[in-house]
């Protein structure tokens, strides 16, 4: 199974990625984890990414693409993966297509966790209070929702046109959402 997990900030992607990857027996590949690992190991790409991250800027596509290409070339991703946090832009969709084609693979499914923006904002504000994240104000959280809607949400249409998009209600207990995803994945992959 080669799949993407998408959804707006606060939809539970990180939590679901861990649960689903374990249940499906594939690695969860998170761009955040890839960045942190490369920085920790002080790879050439990691040192370059760190410059942007330290300045509070997005890591440019060419660095992100190279890191994802390297990670998906590792042995554990050969039989499948769950990709979380990539692609985020239309050019990254094209790059992911190229990476998969290099290995003779294609995506089986794109799972989009769907939730009302106000529910997500409240969820993230609660998490900010619990975790002591003082920089996660309602204004900042709503801005991140707007950025997702403008830059990443259009990717869902691309994958819907390819017939591999599965939209899942992302509100509920972790196990409930996981079961919804697995049920819908089974129906898509059995077709």
Phi, psi and omega in degrees: 000123174243116186216159173250148173241120184232165178155163182290163176305134179091358182283350178097021182301313183299316179295311182294325180302315180297313182296311184293318180300318179295315181294326182270350179071035178231157179285142171274123182247107181253132179298325177300316178295321179297315178301309183299319180295315180295322178294314181300317181278357180053042175291165179302314179294322180296317179295322179292316179297321182301323178302316181289316182297317180297331179274358180078020181256160173294144174285129182301152182308318185298326178286313179301313180300317181296320179294317179295317179303313178300314184293319181285350176273351180289152187304319185293342179266000183297325182260002178148168180193162171241115184262124183237120177097006179205136358281156177243348181226161179300318177299328178291331175299314180298318180295318178298319176303317179296315180300313180296317180298324178301329181260003181072030183242170172212165178284142175268325183202152171236117181259122177252118175279124185249136176201152177297137182304316181297324177295317180294319179299314180297318179300316182288326176295319177298315179297322179297318178294316181295317183271358181069031179275088184290341180279351180269072176280166178300322180298314180295316181297316179294325176298316180296326176295319179295319179297316177301312182299322183280320190258323188255324182304325178301339178295331180299324179295322178301312182287331175295318178297331178279351178078021182241008181274132175236119178261132185230136175298117183268008181260131179140184178294152183307311182295324179298313181296317179302316180295321177300314181298310183298321178297313181291324176298318181299318181293326180285317184281343178276346183291000000 
